[in-house]
Amino acid sequence: MPASSNAFFHHPELEGKITDPKSSFFRKFRLASVFEEKPELHWVLEKLRSDSDREASRARTLAEHRDRDLWIFAYGSLMWDPAFHFAEVRRACVQGYDRCFVLKHTYGVRGTREAPGLMAALDHGESCEGLLFRIAAQDIETETEIIWRREMVGHAYKPTFVTAMIDDQAISALTFVADHTSEVICPDLTREEQIRFIASGVGFLGTSKEYLSNIVSQFATLGVVDEDCSALLREVEEYLAVNG
């Protein structure tokens, strides 16, 4: 791919639509510290990965990928707030996976035990549109530490290399897929439960509905129509119109 000093060279419409990493909340994010300041969430601390376990996961995953640029496939909140510095962003599609709303949030992030929230995870399916971010080789160590601190703070995901397509070009990219051994991955939720959790879930990062709205909004900027996300958002709004 031709090099450019402008990360938004291929998608100028995204400039201003992606949070500057320098101002991102997640840049210096320490979830354990957040929970320590919220006594009602102290029970969550035992659910988190230890620093050593998280760093061991990062070392294993990146063992053979530190000598060249690294691509990250984003399908959820990384699409508008990656928090890491990137050299390039591209629209891409991954075959064999779907964006599935199966991540039940009760840890106070976008939902609680009393009013669960719901977010997306990448799970086996047909195909998933998203964004690819390229991290320059010299930045991999610092930037992936930030990614792991955010995505691998708990046990919801498995770091996985997938094949992402940019037009007809295949790119090996790192992403985070649903770990079905985790208690927070709930693939058997009914549609009614998904709607209710997204409608009611709220935490210190905002609401589950905002999360879904951001996905739809980012796709609208790209001219992508994700029927599943758009339909789910409409149903959530209809639910709220009736139930408040």
Disulfide bonds with the S-S distance in Angstrom:
none
